[in-house]
Amino acid sequence: MKKSVLRAYANLIVRCGVNVQKDQEVLIYAELDQPEFVKLVVEEAYKAKAKKVTVEWNYQPLEKLHVRYQSVKTMGTVTDFQKARQQHYCDTMPARIHLISEDPDGLKGMNTAKMAKARKMSYPILKPYLDQREGNQQWCIAAVPGAAWAKKVFPGVRTSVAIEKLWEAIVFTSRVTDDPIAAWEEHNKNIHARCDYLNSLGIDKLHFTADNGTDLTVGMIPEAIFCGGSETSRRGITYNPNIPSEECFISPKRGEAEGVVYSTKPLSYQGQLIDNFSIRFENGKAVEAKAEVGEDLLNTMISMDEGAAYLGECALVPEKSPIAESGLLFYNTLFDENAACHLALGMGYADTIRDHHNKTLDECRELGINDSMIHEDFMIGCDTMNIDAITRDGKVVPIFRQGNWAF
């Protein structure tokens, strides 16, 4: 990939993704796959007047070793040093950039039950810090190719060829054009216009159906609105949390989901795949989950805490979008969720509540926003997906027909 294209992509992540502010600290989380690109992002952040840029490197084989050899108590303990660092982040509100490239199967064989126990220990300690940062900081998830991931998407070719092909797919779907910033400004306008229309309907419920057996009705929070594309933090800074992004999403009302839904793409959770699965909901709660691949892992995910079995997001994505039309299965939620309608189990988004800037996080949750230690998207969209909105005045309005917008 040409360095000029990569620099334009790095600039897009810094300027349009997290929108780094003068004298702001920046945190970059990355695997070891593309250090030269990480260097470009660091440089672009400093050009944007960042005060300090810190890179935290991850490596899946090390994560597997830690889980194998550390005790649950050791993994689940939050040290004073970690608490101090978390408080520093709350005090400084750094911009966070997540550059994902991990192998979708990279943690296969890891003891997920052990990891889950450790997370359940540490989460109550970390939660107050996470809540302080909720809605106050800019963050962006973007992607770079990892060798194993590239070979998964493009099997049967040399690794170098697979990596180049994945680079091409990433920059295309991320709208890295001759003027990426202008392209995203136009893209955001289009997404916001669709959200405005959906919000004008006064939707009480969404009814999802498809030929694969999906028949699910999900209740909406009266105060909730559809969001998508760029967002604005409580501090008034506009940013794009996902590059790429095609969704119009909303957080549904906890406890209001009835029926069954079938997945249409694999889900990579904790470095392992869950595939061909279904989830049945009663009174908003996932009461039955079946999967041809990874059923135990799916049920572990749903039982992480009380809120993990409830929905935190409903997202609408048409079949006619760059990612879907690429015909690629990315085995990566950032891309696959933007190729199909999807739901998320776990934490809801407080910033989908109208006028959320003038409400506390607890007030948003009292309205029906779900709370959980997880937020895991899974894809349900397909070319037979129909979605109807049942409005608060009793009308039925077509939203999707055959996988695409009906308006």
C-alpha positions, 0 to 999 in steps of 0.5 A, spaced: 500 500 500 502 506 498 505 510 504 501 516 501 494 512 502 496 510 509 498 517 511 491 519 509 488 514 513 492 515 519 490 523 518 483 520 517 483 516 524 486 522 528 482 528 525 476 525 523 476 519 528 478 521 535 479 529 533 485 530 537 485 537 541 490 541 542 494 539 548 490 533 549 493 526 551 492 520 546 492 513 547 493 508 542 492 500 543 495 496 537 497 489 536 504 488 533 502 487 526 503 494 523 508 498 527 510 502 521 502 504 521 502 505 528 508 510 527 504 514 522 498 515 527 503 517 532 506 522 528 499 525 525 497 525 532 503 530 534 501 534 528 494 535 531 498 538 537 497 532 541 500 533 548 503 526 549 502 520 545 502 513 548 502 506 545 500 500 548 501 493 545 498 487 545 500 480 543 495 474 543 500 469 544 502 472 551 495 473 553 494 466 552 500 465 556 498 469 562 491 466 562 494 459 562 499 460 568 496 466 572 491 464 577 484 467 577 486 471 583 492 474 580 488 476 573 482 479 577 486 483 582 486 491 580 492 493 583 493 500 586 498 502 580 492 500 575 487 504 579 492 510 579 492 510 572 485 509 571 484 515 575 489 519 571 485 517 565 479 520 568 482 526 570 485 527 563 480 524 558 485 522 553 483 520 546 483 513 545 485 510 538 484 502 537 487 499 531 485 492 531 488 487 527 488 480 531 487 473 529 479 471 529 482 465 532 488 467 535 485 465 542 482 458 540 484 453 546 484 459 551 480 457 558 475 462 557 471 460 563 477 462 567 478 469 564 471 470 565 471 469 572 477 474 572 473 479 569 468 478 573 472 480 579 476 486 576 470 489 573 466 492 579 473 495 581 474 498 574 466 500 573 466 507 577 472 509 572 469 507 566 462 510 568 466 517 569 469 517 562 462 515 559 460 520 554 466 524 556 472 522 551 473 521 544 474 514 541 475 511 535 476 503 533 479 502 526 483 497 523 490 494 520 491 488 517 494 482 521 497 476 517 493 471 520 487 475 519 488 477 512 489 469 511 483 468 514 479 473 509 483 471 503 485 464 504 489 460 498 494 466 497 501 468 499 501 472 506 504 478 503 498 478 497 493 477 503 495 483 507 495 487 501 488 485 499 486 486 506 489 493 506 485 495 499 479 492 503 480 497 509 481 503 505 476 502 500 470 501 506 473 506 510 472 511 504 480 513 504 479 517 497 482 523 495 479 527 500 477 522 506 475 528 510 470 531 505 468 524 504 466 523 511 463 529 512 458 527 506 457 520 509 455 523 516 450 528 513 447 522 509 447 517 516 444 523 520 438 524 515 436 517 516 436 518 523 432 524 523 427 520 519 427 514 524 426 519 530 420 523 527 416 516 527 415 516 534 417 508 534 415 504 540 417 497 537 421 494 532 419 488 529 425 483 525 423 478 521 427 473 516 426 467 512 431 464 516 426 464 522 428 470 525 421 473 528 423 478 534 420 484 537 424 489 541 421 495 545 424 502 544 425 507 550 421 513 549 426 518 550 431 514 546 433 516 539 437 513 533 444 515 532 450 514 527 456 516 524 459 522 528 457 523 535 459 529 540 462 528 547 459 531 553 465 536 552 462 538 545 468 535 541 465 531 535 468 525 533 467 518 529 467 512 534 468 507 528 471 507 521 468 504 517 461 505 519 454 504 516 449 504 521 443 507 524 443 505 531 439 505 538 439 502 545 432 499 546 429 498 553 431 493 557 426 488 558 422 488 552 424 483 547 420 477 545 422 472 540 427 468 536 433 471 532 438 467 528 445 470 526 447 471 519 455 471 520 460 468 525 462 472 531 469 473 534 469 473 541 475 473 545 479 471 539 474 465 538 469 464 533 461 463 534 457 461 528 450 459 526 447 461 532 440 463 535 438 466 541 431 466 544 428 472 548 423 472 553 421 479 557 427 482 554 432 476 557 436 471 553 433 465 555 436 460 550 442 460 546 444 455 541 450 454 536 453 449 531 460 452 533 462 455 540 455 454 544 459 454 550 462 460 549 456 463 547 453 461 553 459 464 557 458 470 554 451 471 556 452 469 563 458 474 564 453 478 569 446 480 569 445 485 564 449 480 559 443 477 557 439 483 555 440 487 549 444 494 549 443 496 541 439 495 535 443 497 529 440 498 522 445 497 516 443 496 509 445 490 504 447 496 499 453 498 503 460 498 501 462 493 506 456 488 504 457 489 496 465 487 497 462 480 498 467 479 503 466 476 510 471 479 514 471 475 521 471 482 524 465 485 528 468 492 526 466 490 519 461 485 519 457 489 523 457 494 518 455 490 512 448 487 516 443 489 521 445 487 528 444 487 535 448 487 541 448 484 548 450 487 554 451 495 555 447 500 552 449 507 550 447 512 554 448 517 549 442 515 545 438 518 550 435 525 547 438 531 551 443 526 554 448 531 556 443 534 561 442 527 564 446 523 569 448 516 567 444 513 572 438 517 570 439 514 563 439 507 565 433 508 569 430 510 563 431 503 560 439 503 558 442 496 559 448 496 564 453 490 563 460 489 563 460 486 556 457 489 549 458 484 544 455 485 537 452 480 533 449 480 525 442 478 524 441 482 517 440 478 510 437 479 504 430 477 506 430 481 512 424 485 513 423 490 519 417 494 521 416 500 526 410 500 530 409 507 532 406 510 539 400 512 535 399 505 532 401 505 525 406 500 522 411 503 518 416 499 513 423 500 515 427 495 511 424 490 505 429 485 503 435 487 507 435 494 504 431 501 506 424 501 505 424 509 505 
